[in-house]
């Protein structure tokens, strides 16, 4: 998989990839988009809306997304924030009935290599304008 431009990126529905969130600034490239890159070993391609339940789950699995980390310009997430999650972490949360909602228009098409569209659709919420 090579890095692609935002303009060339497609979402899981086959249309142009929409932004996930600009506040906080998310994405592997911190440009607001959950786009794929060869350099992103975690595959941060699922745009999800955080919940307290998911944040507690991912912290229990060793990935604390709620505590700020100034060294990485990371503000810490709260329920309601949207963030580009690792596809495998979202899948793991789903298997434990703790998956957060997703914005299909902002999930990169390569998400479908890991999570079926039928599953993602069960968790779909509206994109922000």
N, C-alpha and C positions, 0 to 999 in steps of 0.2 A: 504494500500500500504506500503510495507516495503522498506527500503533502499536497493539498489542493487549495485553490483560492476559494474564498467565500462564494464568489459568483458561480463557480463550477460545482459547488457542493449541492447535493440533493438530500432530501429528507426521506423518511421511511415510507412516505406516500408517493414519492417520485417527483415531487415538485421542488422548487428552489428552497434551500435550507433557510429557515428564519432564525432570527436571534433568539437566544434563550433568556439572557439577562445581562444588563449593563450595570446594574447596581444591586448586589455586588458584581463586579466585572468577572465573568466566568469564562470557561473554555481553556483548553490547553494553551492557546495563544493569548489568553486573557483579552479577547476581542469581542466577547459576548456570544460567540457561536460554538456549538458542540461539533466542530468539524474534525475529521480524521487526519492523522499525521503518522508517518513511520516512526517518528521520535517519541510518540505518546504510547509508551508500553502499557499504560493503564486503560487506554481507549476510553477517554472521557467524552462519550458521544451520545449519552442519554440525558436529555433535558428534563429535570424533575423538580417538582415543588416540594421543598423540605417539610417534614412533619416532625414533631417532637419524638414520636415513636421511631421513625427512621433514624433520626440523629442519635438516639440512644442505642439503637441496634448497631449502627456502623461504628460507634465508639466502642461498643462491647467487642467488636471484631478487630479492634486495633487501628481504626481510622477515625480519629476525632475531628469532625468537621465543625464542631460548635465552639471550640476554643480559638480565639484569635492567635495568629502567628505573624507578628510584625516582620520577622526576618524574610518571609515570603510574601509580604504585603497581602496577607490573608486576614480578612476581618472577622472570621468566625461566622457561621451560619445560624439562622433562627428559623423556626417554623414560618412558612410563607415565602421564604427566599427561594429563588430558582437557581439551579446549579447544574453544570454538566458533570454527571456522575460516570464513573467507570461502569461499563455495561455489565461486567461480571458481578460487581457489587450490587447493582440493581437486581440482577437475576437471583443472586443469593438472598436478598431481602424478600423478593417475591416468593421464593421457596419456603421462607419462614413466615409468610403472611404479614410482612412489614414493609412492603414496597410502597414508595410514594407515587403520587400521580405524575404523569408525563405529558409533555407538550409534543405531540406527534410531528408537528410542522418544524420543530426545532431539534428533533432527534436525527442524527446522521443516518443515512441509508445503510451503512455498514453495521448498524445495530442489529439488523435482520440476520446477520451471520450468527448471532448469539441468542437473540430473543425473537420469537415469532410475532408477526404483526398482530395476530389474533389476541395474543396476551397483552401486548402494548395497548391495543384498543380498549381493553377492559379498564385501563387506568388513565385514559385520555381526558385531558382538560383543555380549555381554550388557550390559545396563544394570546399574549398581550399585544396590543396595537402599538 
